[in-house]
Amino acid sequence: MTVKDKIFKAIQEMPQDVTFDELMERLNLLYKVEQGHQAVTTGETILSEEVKQKLQEGAIKRAKRDLELTQE
């Protein structure tokens, strides 16, 4: 299904009294889903464990920096 087809389908599925904001929100969602699908297909994703590790490393660095600032 082409992008154009997906857009037409999304519009057809919306109620008759849809607002521009609602339509744009729906199209933005479809765009984000498509970006995610492409990222998975091309291997541009990381495992949740890697994300957790990076968050923990960042938290440790911030905590060390904060501790250094309080000791000055």
Chimera marker file (.cmm) of the C-alpha trace (Angstrom):
<marker_set name="trace">
<marker id="1" x="0.000" y="0.000" z="0.000" r="1" g="1" b="0" radius="0.5"/>
<marker id="2" x="1.437" y="3.372" z="-0.993" r="1" g="1" b="0" radius="0.5"/>
<marker id="3" x="1.670" y="6.363" z="1.318" r="1" g="1" b="0" radius="0.5"/>
<marker id="4" x="-1.060" y="8.035" z="-0.688" r="1" g="1" b="0" radius="0.5"/>
<marker id="5" x="-3.313" y="4.995" z="-0.252" r="1" g="1" b="0" radius="0.5"/>
<marker id="6" x="-2.676" y="4.983" z="3.498" r="1" g="1" b="0" radius="0.5"/>
<marker id="7" x="-3.584" y="8.673" z="3.735" r="1" g="1" b="0" radius="0.5"/>
<marker id="8" x="-6.787" y="8.214" z="1.736" r="1" g="1" b="0" radius="0.5"/>
<marker id="9" x="-7.749" y="5.231" z="3.867" r="1" g="1" b="0" radius="0.5"/>
<marker id="10" x="-7.142" y="7.197" z="7.072" r="1" g="1" b="0" radius="0.5"/>
<marker id="11" x="-9.300" y="10.046" z="5.792" r="1" g="1" b="0" radius="0.5"/>
<marker id="12" x="-12.096" y="7.702" z="4.741" r="1" g="1" b="0" radius="0.5"/>
<marker id="13" x="-12.123" y="6.081" z="8.185" r="1" g="1" b="0" radius="0.5"/>
<marker id="14" x="-12.534" y="9.419" z="9.961" r="1" g="1" b="0" radius="0.5"/>
<marker id="15" x="-16.031" y="10.616" z="10.912" r="1" g="1" b="0" radius="0.5"/>
<marker id="16" x="-17.731" y="13.237" z="8.735" r="1" g="1" b="0" radius="0.5"/>
<marker id="17" x="-17.336" y="15.944" z="11.382" r="1" g="1" b="0" radius="0.5"/>
<marker id="18" x="-13.591" y="15.436" z="11.823" r="1" g="1" b="0" radius="0.5"/>
<marker id="19" x="-11.562" y="18.557" z="12.583" r="1" g="1" b="0" radius="0.5"/>
<marker id="20" x="-8.304" y="19.516" z="10.915" r="1" g="1" b="0" radius="0.5"/>
<marker id="21" x="-6.531" y="18.992" z="14.241" r="1" g="1" b="0" radius="0.5"/>
<marker id="22" x="-7.901" y="15.457" z="14.589" r="1" g="1" b="0" radius="0.5"/>
<marker id="23" x="-6.984" y="14.628" z="11.005" r="1" g="1" b="0" radius="0.5"/>
<marker id="24" x="-3.467" y="16.018" z="11.369" r="1" g="1" b="0" radius="0.5"/>
<marker id="25" x="-3.031" y="14.107" z="14.632" r="1" g="1" b="0" radius="0.5"/>
<marker id="26" x="-4.050" y="10.891" z="12.877" r="1" g="1" b="0" radius="0.5"/>
<marker id="27" x="-1.722" y="11.522" z="9.940" r="1" g="1" b="0" radius="0.5"/>
<marker id="28" x="1.136" y="12.328" z="12.319" r="1" g="1" b="0" radius="0.5"/>
<marker id="29" x="0.516" y="9.039" z="14.122" r="1" g="1" b="0" radius="0.5"/>
<marker id="30" x="0.604" y="7.145" z="10.829" r="1" g="1" b="0" radius="0.5"/>
<marker id="31" x="3.849" y="8.937" z="9.955" r="1" g="1" b="0" radius="0.5"/>
<marker id="32" x="5.468" y="8.028" z="13.290" r="1" g="1" b="0" radius="0.5"/>
<marker id="33" x="4.381" y="4.386" z="12.951" r="1" g="1" b="0" radius="0.5"/>
<marker id="34" x="5.848" y="4.285" z="9.447" r="1" g="1" b="0" radius="0.5"/>
<marker id="35" x="9.133" y="5.766" z="10.733" r="1" g="1" b="0" radius="0.5"/>
<marker id="36" x="9.262" y="3.130" z="13.459" r="1" g="1" b="0" radius="0.5"/>
<marker id="37" x="8.564" y="0.353" z="10.993" r="1" g="1" b="0" radius="0.5"/>
<marker id="38" x="11.361" y="1.581" z="8.720" r="1" g="1" b="0" radius="0.5"/>
<marker id="39" x="13.764" y="1.818" z="11.678" r="1" g="1" b="0" radius="0.5"/>
<marker id="40" x="13.038" y="-1.780" z="12.627" r="1" g="1" b="0" radius="0.5"/>
<marker id="41" x="13.374" y="-2.948" z="9.030" r="1" g="1" b="0" radius="0.5"/>
<marker id="42" x="16.754" y="-1.251" z="8.587" r="1" g="1" b="0" radius="0.5"/>
<marker id="43" x="18.066" y="-2.300" z="12.004" r="1" g="1" b="0" radius="0.5"/>
<marker id="44" x="18.183" y="1.236" z="13.388" r="1" g="1" b="0" radius="0.5"/>
<marker id="45" x="16.798" y="0.198" z="16.745" r="1" g="1" b="0" radius="0.5"/>
<marker id="46" x="18.390" y="-0.722" z="20.039" r="1" g="1" b="0" radius="0.5"/>
<marker id="47" x="17.331" y="-3.281" z="22.597" r="1" g="1" b="0" radius="0.5"/>
<marker id="48" x="15.488" y="-2.140" z="25.702" r="1" g="1" b="0" radius="0.5"/>
<marker id="49" x="18.338" y="-3.494" z="27.806" r="1" g="1" b="0" radius="0.5"/>
<marker id="50" x="20.729" y="-1.144" z="26.013" r="1" g="1" b="0" radius="0.5"/>
<marker id="51" x="18.390" y="1.767" z="26.706" r="1" g="1" b="0" radius="0.5"/>
<marker id="52" x="18.204" y="0.843" z="30.397" r="1" g="1" b="0" radius="0.5"/>
<marker id="53" x="21.989" y="0.635" z="30.599" r="1" g="1" b="0" radius="0.5"/>
<marker id="54" x="22.447" y="4.028" z="28.924" r="1" g="1" b="0" radius="0.5"/>
<marker id="55" x="19.893" y="5.602" z="31.255" r="1" g="1" b="0" radius="0.5"/>
<marker id="56" x="21.627" y="4.119" z="34.294" r="1" g="1" b="0" radius="0.5"/>
<marker id="57" x="25.026" y="5.318" z="33.081" r="1" g="1" b="0" radius="0.5"/>
<marker id="58" x="23.617" y="8.810" z="32.569" r="1" g="1" b="0" radius="0.5"/>
<marker id="59" x="22.017" y="8.780" z="36.016" r="1" g="1" b="0" radius="0.5"/>
<marker id="60" x="25.298" y="7.720" z="37.619" r="1" g="1" b="0" radius="0.5"/>
<marker id="61" x="27.188" y="10.489" z="35.829" r="1" g="1" b="0" radius="0.5"/>
<marker id="62" x="24.621" y="13.085" z="36.915" r="1" g="1" b="0" radius="0.5"/>
<marker id="63" x="24.721" y="11.842" z="40.499" r="1" g="1" b="0" radius="0.5"/>
<marker id="64" x="28.529" y="12.059" z="40.568" r="1" g="1" b="0" radius="0.5"/>
<marker id="65" x="28.423" y="15.550" z="39.106" r="1" g="1" b="0" radius="0.5"/>
<marker id="66" x="25.790" y="16.646" z="41.626" r="1" g="1" b="0" radius="0.5"/>
<marker id="67" x="27.825" y="15.190" z="44.470" r="1" g="1" b="0" radius="0.5"/>
<marker id="68" x="30.921" y="17.088" z="43.300" r="1" g="1" b="0" radius="0.5"/>
<marker id="69" x="28.952" y="20.317" z="43.145" r="1" g="1" b="0" radius="0.5"/>
<marker id="70" x="27.672" y="19.911" z="46.712" r="1" g="1" b="0" radius="0.5"/>
<marker id="71" x="31.178" y="19.258" z="48.021" r="1" g="1" b="0" radius="0.5"/>
<marker id="72" x="32.583" y="22.494" z="46.601" r="1" g="1" b="0" radius="0.5"/>
<link id1="1" id2="2" r="1" g="1" b="0" radius="0.2"/>
<link id1="2" id2="3" r="1" g="1" b="0" radius="0.2"/>
<link id1="3" id2="4" r="1" g="1" b="0" radius="0.2"/>
<link id1="4" id2="5" r="1" g="1" b="0" radius="0.2"/>
<link id1="5" id2="6" r="1" g="1" b="0" radius="0.2"/>
<link id1="6" id2="7" r="1" g="1" b="0" radius="0.2"/>
<link id1="7" id2="8" r="1" g="1" b="0" radius="0.2"/>
<link id1="8" id2="9" r="1" g="1" b="0" radius="0.2"/>
<link id1="9" id2="10" r="1" g="1" b="0" radius="0.2"/>
<link id1="10" id2="11" r="1" g="1" b="0" radius="0.2"/>
<link id1="11" id2="12" r="1" g="1" b="0" radius="0.2"/>
<link id1="12" id2="13" r="1" g="1" b="0" radius="0.2"/>
<link id1="13" id2="14" r="1" g="1" b="0" radius="0.2"/>
<link id1="14" id2="15" r="1" g="1" b="0" radius="0.2"/>
<link id1="15" id2="16" r="1" g="1" b="0" radius="0.2"/>
<link id1="16" id2="17" r="1" g="1" b="0" radius="0.2"/>
<link id1="17" id2="18" r="1" g="1" b="0" radius="0.2"/>
<link id1="18" id2="19" r="1" g="1" b="0" radius="0.2"/>
<link id1="19" id2="20" r="1" g="1" b="0" radius="0.2"/>
<link id1="20" id2="21" r="1" g="1" b="0" radius="0.2"/>
<link id1="21" id2="22" r="1" g="1" b="0" radius="0.2"/>
<link id1="22" id2="23" r="1" g="1" b="0" radius="0.2"/>
<link id1="23" id2="24" r="1" g="1" b="0" radius="0.2"/>
<link id1="24" id2="25" r="1" g="1" b="0" radius="0.2"/>
<link id1="25" id2="26" r="1" g="1" b="0" radius="0.2"/>
<link id1="26" id2="27" r="1" g="1" b="0" radius="0.2"/>
<link id1="27" id2="28" r="1" g="1" b="0" radius="0.2"/>
<link id1="28" id2="29" r="1" g="1" b="0" radius="0.2"/>
<link id1="29" id2="30" r="1" g="1" b="0" radius="0.2"/>
<link id1="30" id2="31" r="1" g="1" b="0" radius="0.2"/>
<link id1="31" id2="32" r="1" g="1" b="0" radius="0.2"/>
<link id1="32" id2="33" r="1" g="1" b="0" radius="0.2"/>
<link id1="33" id2="34" r="1" g="1" b="0" radius="0.2"/>
<link id1="34" id2="35" r="1" g="1" b="0" radius="0.2"/>
<link id1="35" id2="36" r="1" g="1" b="0" radius="0.2"/>
<link id1="36" id2="37" r="1" g="1" b="0" radius="0.2"/>
<link id1="37" id2="38" r="1" g="1" b="0" radius="0.2"/>
<link id1="38" id2="39" r="1" g="1" b="0" radius="0.2"/>
<link id1="39" id2="40" r="1" g="1" b="0" radius="0.2"/>
<link id1="40" id2="41" r="1" g="1" b="0" radius="0.2"/>
<link id1="41" id2="42" r="1" g="1" b="0" radius="0.2"/>
<link id1="42" id2="43" r="1" g="1" b="0" radius="0.2"/>
<link id1="43" id2="44" r="1" g="1" b="0" radius="0.2"/>
<link id1="44" id2="45" r="1" g="1" b="0" radius="0.2"/>
<link id1="45" id2="46" r="1" g="1" b="0" radius="0.2"/>
<link id1="46" id2="47" r="1" g="1" b="0" radius="0.2"/>
<link id1="47" id2="48" r="1" g="1" b="0" radius="0.2"/>
<link id1="48" id2="49" r="1" g="1" b="0" radius="0.2"/>
<link id1="49" id2="50" r="1" g="1" b="0" radius="0.2"/>
<link id1="50" id2="51" r="1" g="1" b="0" radius="0.2"/>
<link id1="51" id2="52" r="1" g="1" b="0" radius="0.2"/>
<link id1="52" id2="53" r="1" g="1" b="0" radius="0.2"/>
<link id1="53" id2="54" r="1" g="1" b="0" radius="0.2"/>
<link id1="54" id2="55" r="1" g="1" b="0" radius="0.2"/>
<link id1="55" id2="56" r="1" g="1" b="0" radius="0.2"/>
<link id1="56" id2="57" r="1" g="1" b="0" radius="0.2"/>
<link id1="57" id2="58" r="1" g="1" b="0" radius="0.2"/>
<link id1="58" id2="59" r="1" g="1" b="0" radius="0.2"/>
<link id1="59" id2="60" r="1" g="1" b="0" radius="0.2"/>
<link id1="60" id2="61" r="1" g="1" b="0" radius="0.2"/>
<link id1="61" id2="62" r="1" g="1" b="0" radius="0.2"/>
<link id1="62" id2="63" r="1" g="1" b="0" radius="0.2"/>
<link id1="63" id2="64" r="1" g="1" b="0" radius="0.2"/>
<link id1="64" id2="65" r="1" g="1" b="0" radius="0.2"/>
<link id1="65" id2="66" r="1" g="1" b="0" radius="0.2"/>
<link id1="66" id2="67" r="1" g="1" b="0" radius="0.2"/>
<link id1="67" id2="68" r="1" g="1" b="0" radius="0.2"/>
<link id1="68" id2="69" r="1" g="1" b="0" radius="0.2"/>
<link id1="69" id2="70" r="1" g="1" b="0" radius="0.2"/>
<link id1="70" id2="71" r="1" g="1" b="0" radius="0.2"/>
<link id1="71" id2="72" r="1" g="1" b="0" radius="0.2"/>
</marker_set>
